[in-house]
Amino acid sequence: PAFAQSNLLNNVKRNPTEALALCRQLRDLNSQGISASSQEAIDRISIQKKLNKTDAEILSIYVIGLHCPDVS
């Protein structure tokens, strides 16, 4: 599992465009009053990226921390 998560995060590191696209989506959710850490946001990321919910949550936290700390 740790190796898979490492690959997940490395993919975002190598492709900042993907991270910035996720930031835009999270900002859009924020503008609708939906928290980036909410179950709804995690479910959307999970479905879109074809990830389990834990990996989707890890990805969102990582992307927010590095690329869009203004997202809440």
Buried (B, 14 or more C-beta within 10 A) or exposed (E): EEEEBEEBBEEBEEEEEBBBBBBEBBBEBBEEEBBBBEEEBBEBBBEEBEBEEEBBBBBBEBBBEBBBEEBE
